[in-house]
Amino acid sequence: MSRIADPRLSHYGVALEAMARIAKELDRSLRDRAGLSLPWFEALLRVERSGGSMTMGALAQQIVLTSGGVTRLVDRLVGEGYAERRACEEDRRVQYVVITDAGRAVLEDALGIHLDDLQGSFFDHMSDEERDTVVRVMRRIRAAERPACGGA
């Protein structure tokens, strides 16, 4: 079999395309109905779920951004009054992002919209058993420590 016809390419492509379509729909809905982009929503959600504060590095890891990308995102959140930066007293190299009351309010408004959209765009297309399988597999993939692509 030619490598170009390897079904793994198609299987991964289907998953990638489906998630990209869903992310685009979720982003459009959040922008139109809550005034937040999906990345802003995800950042606020991650910070709030971490007790209202987390390091910039931890946020970058969780939302899969470079340090520069998370810096720009947090700059925008700070500019809107949804978050603020705080320096770590023990290590001046470490910065925290802290959700503000305005950030909590906009997040709370967006949560109902996002949950409804997730239901219609994602969860309505699978049974509870399929959902549990998808989540179990994605958690296993997320947790896997692997060398960079092409590595041994």
C-alpha positions as a LaTeX table, in Angstrom:
\begin{tabular}{lrrr}
\hline
Residue & $x$ (\AA) & $y$ (\AA) & $z$ (\AA) \\
\hline
Met1 & 0.00 & 0.00 & 0.00 \\
Ser2 & 1.24 & 3.45 & $-0.86$ \\
Arg3 & 1.85 & 5.64 & 2.17 \\
Ile4 & $-0.32$ & 8.34 & 0.62 \\
Ala5 & $-3.30$ & 5.94 & 0.95 \\
Asp6 & $-2.52$ & 4.99 & 4.55 \\
Pro7 & $-5.90$ & 5.13 & 6.34 \\
Arg8 & $-4.27$ & 6.71 & 9.39 \\
Leu9 & $-3.92$ & 9.91 & 7.39 \\
Ser10 & $-7.64$ & 9.94 & 6.66 \\
His11 & $-8.62$ & 8.97 & 10.20 \\
Tyr12 & $-6.58$ & 11.77 & 11.71 \\
Gly13 & $-7.78$ & 14.17 & 9.01 \\
Val14 & $-11.43$ & 13.44 & 9.81 \\
Ala15 & $-10.84$ & 14.13 & 13.51 \\
Leu16 & $-8.90$ & 17.31 & 12.75 \\
Glu17 & $-11.52$ & 18.61 & 10.32 \\
Ala18 & $-14.39$ & 17.84 & 12.70 \\
Met19 & $-12.73$ & 19.61 & 15.62 \\
Ala20 & $-11.75$ & 22.58 & 13.45 \\
Arg21 & $-15.36$ & 22.94 & 12.26 \\
Ile22 & $-16.68$ & 22.73 & 15.81 \\
Ala23 & $-14.11$ & 25.24 & 17.08 \\
Lys24 & $-15.07$ & 27.65 & 14.31 \\
Glu25 & $-18.77$ & 27.34 & 15.19 \\
Leu26 & $-18.11$ & 27.77 & 18.91 \\
Asp27 & $-15.89$ & 30.79 & 18.28 \\
Arg28 & $-18.45$ & 32.47 & 16.03 \\
Ser29 & $-21.26$ & 31.91 & 18.52 \\
Leu30 & $-19.26$ & 33.20 & 21.50 \\
Arg31 & $-18.15$ & 36.29 & 19.56 \\
Asp32 & $-21.67$ & 37.06 & 18.35 \\
Arg33 & $-23.53$ & 36.30 & 21.55 \\
Ala34 & $-21.07$ & 36.96 & 24.38 \\
Gly35 & $-18.44$ & 39.26 & 22.88 \\
Leu36 & $-15.65$ & 36.74 & 23.61 \\
Ser37 & $-13.50$ & 34.74 & 21.24 \\
Leu38 & $-13.08$ & 31.03 & 21.96 \\
Pro39 & $-9.42$ & 31.53 & 23.03 \\
Trp40 & $-10.45$ & 34.31 & 25.45 \\
Phe41 & $-13.22$ & 32.11 & 26.83 \\
Glu42 & $-10.83$ & 29.16 & 27.25 \\
Ala43 & $-8.25$ & 31.33 & 29.01 \\
Leu44 & $-10.79$ & 32.80 & 31.43 \\
Leu45 & $-12.28$ & 29.36 & 32.06 \\
Arg46 & $-8.88$ & 27.78 & 32.80 \\
Val47 & $-7.88$ & 30.62 & 35.14 \\
Glu48 & $-11.20$ & 30.52 & 37.00 \\
Arg49 & $-11.10$ & 26.73 & 37.33 \\
Ser50 & $-7.59$ & 27.05 & 38.79 \\
Gly51 & $-8.86$ & 29.13 & 41.68 \\
Gly52 & $-8.87$ & 32.47 & 39.88 \\
Ser53 & $-5.12$ & 32.69 & 39.34 \\
Met54 & $-2.45$ & 30.76 & 37.46 \\
Thr55 & 0.98 & 31.31 & 36.05 \\
Met56 & 1.30 & 32.49 & 32.49 \\
Gly57 & 3.37 & 29.37 & 31.75 \\
Ala58 & 0.67 & 27.02 & 33.04 \\
Leu59 & $-1.97$ & 28.86 & 31.01 \\
Ala60 & 0.18 & 28.63 & 27.88 \\
Gln61 & 0.54 & 24.87 & 28.39 \\
Gln62 & $-3.16$ & 24.30 & 28.96 \\
Ile63 & $-4.38$ & 26.27 & 25.97 \\
Val64 & $-1.42$ & 25.20 & 23.81 \\
Leu65 & 0.08 & 28.60 & 23.03 \\
Thr66 & 3.64 & 29.81 & 22.90 \\
Ser67 & 4.76 & 32.16 & 25.66 \\
Gly68 & 4.44 & 35.03 & 23.17 \\
Gly69 & 0.96 & 33.91 & 22.16 \\
Val70 & $-0.29$ & 33.72 & 25.74 \\
Thr71 & 1.32 & 37.10 & 26.48 \\
Arg72 & $-0.66$ & 38.70 & 23.62 \\
Leu73 & $-3.87$ & 36.97 & 24.70 \\
Val74 & $-3.45$ & 38.08 & 28.32 \\
Asp75 & $-2.58$ & 41.62 & 27.16 \\
Arg76 & $-5.98$ & 41.74 & 25.43 \\
Leu77 & $-7.81$ & 40.32 & 28.45 \\
Val78 & $-6.10$ & 42.87 & 30.69 \\
Gly79 & $-6.99$ & 45.63 & 28.22 \\
Glu80 & $-10.67$ & 44.64 & 28.44 \\
Gly81 & $-10.53$ & 44.50 & 32.24 \\
Tyr82 & $-11.20$ & 40.73 & 32.33 \\
Ala83 & $-7.84$ & 39.84 & 33.88 \\
Glu84 & $-4.83$ & 41.37 & 35.51 \\
Arg85 & $-1.20$ & 40.41 & 35.87 \\
Arg86 & 0.53 & 39.90 & 39.19 \\
Ala87 & 4.20 & 39.30 & 39.77 \\
Cys88 & 5.29 & 36.36 & 41.88 \\
Glu89 & 6.91 & 37.66 & 45.05 \\
Glu90 & 9.32 & 34.71 & 45.30 \\
Asp91 & 10.42 & 34.65 & 41.65 \\
Arg92 & 10.30 & 37.85 & 39.61 \\
Arg93 & 10.45 & 35.85 & 36.37 \\
Val94 & 7.03 & 34.32 & 37.09 \\
Gln95 & 3.86 & 36.22 & 36.23 \\
Tyr96 & 0.36 & 35.27 & 37.29 \\
Val97 & $-2.80$ & 35.97 & 35.36 \\
Val98 & $-5.72$ & 36.68 & 37.67 \\
Ile99 & $-9.36$ & 36.82 & 36.61 \\
Thr100 & $-11.21$ & 40.00 & 37.62 \\
Asp101 & $-14.84$ & 40.42 & 38.64 \\
Ala102 & $-15.57$ & 41.68 & 35.11 \\
Gly103 & $-13.87$ & 38.56 & 33.73 \\
Arg104 & $-16.00$ & 36.35 & 35.97 \\
Ala105 & $-19.15$ & 38.14 & 34.86 \\
Val106 & $-18.43$ & 37.80 & 31.14 \\
Leu107 & $-17.38$ & 34.17 & 31.66 \\
Glu108 & $-20.61$ & 33.44 & 33.51 \\
Asp109 & $-22.64$ & 35.00 & 30.68 \\
Ala110 & $-20.72$ & 32.97 & 28.11 \\
Leu111 & $-20.93$ & 29.63 & 29.94 \\
Gly112 & $-24.60$ & 28.98 & 29.16 \\
Ile113 & $-24.08$ & 29.88 & 25.52 \\
His114 & $-21.01$ & 27.68 & 25.24 \\
Leu115 & $-22.60$ & 24.70 & 26.98 \\
Asp116 & $-25.64$ & 24.86 & 24.67 \\
Asp117 & $-23.35$ & 25.14 & 21.65 \\
Leu118 & $-21.21$ & 22.22 & 22.83 \\
Gln119 & $-24.32$ & 20.11 & 23.19 \\
Gly120 & $-25.56$ & 20.88 & 19.69 \\
Ser121 & $-22.22$ & 20.85 & 17.88 \\
Phe122 & $-20.55$ & 17.96 & 19.65 \\
Phe123 & $-22.43$ & 15.90 & 22.21 \\
Asp124 & $-25.70$ & 15.49 & 20.28 \\
His125 & $-23.76$ & 13.53 & 17.65 \\
Met126 & $-22.80$ & 10.67 & 19.97 \\
Ser127 & $-24.26$ & 8.39 & 22.58 \\
Asp128 & $-23.18$ & 8.62 & 26.21 \\
Glu129 & $-21.07$ & 5.51 & 25.69 \\
Glu130 & $-19.37$ & 7.01 & 22.63 \\
Arg131 & $-18.74$ & 10.25 & 24.54 \\
Asp132 & $-17.14$ & 8.34 & 27.40 \\
Thr133 & $-14.94$ & 6.45 & 24.94 \\
Val134 & $-13.87$ & 9.63 & 23.15 \\
Val135 & $-13.01$ & 11.32 & 26.45 \\
Arg136 & $-11.12$ & 8.28 & 27.73 \\
Val137 & $-9.04$ & 8.04 & 24.54 \\
Met138 & $-8.33$ & 11.79 & 24.39 \\
Arg139 & $-7.21$ & 11.80 & 28.02 \\
Arg140 & $-4.86$ & 8.91 & 27.29 \\
Ile141 & $-3.42$ & 10.72 & 24.26 \\
Arg142 & $-3.08$ & 13.99 & 26.20 \\
Ala143 & $-1.23$ & 12.24 & 29.03 \\
Ala144 & 1.18 & 10.35 & 26.77 \\
Glu145 & 4.74 & 11.59 & 26.99 \\
Arg146 & 6.27 & 11.21 & 23.55 \\
Pro147 & 9.37 & 12.56 & 21.88 \\
Ala148 & 8.93 & 15.13 & 19.15 \\
Cys149 & 7.39 & 13.82 & 15.91 \\
Gly150 & 9.89 & 11.71 & 14.06 \\
Gly151 & 11.73 & 10.84 & 17.25 \\
Ala152 & 12.25 & 7.32 & 18.53 \\
\hline
\end{tabular}
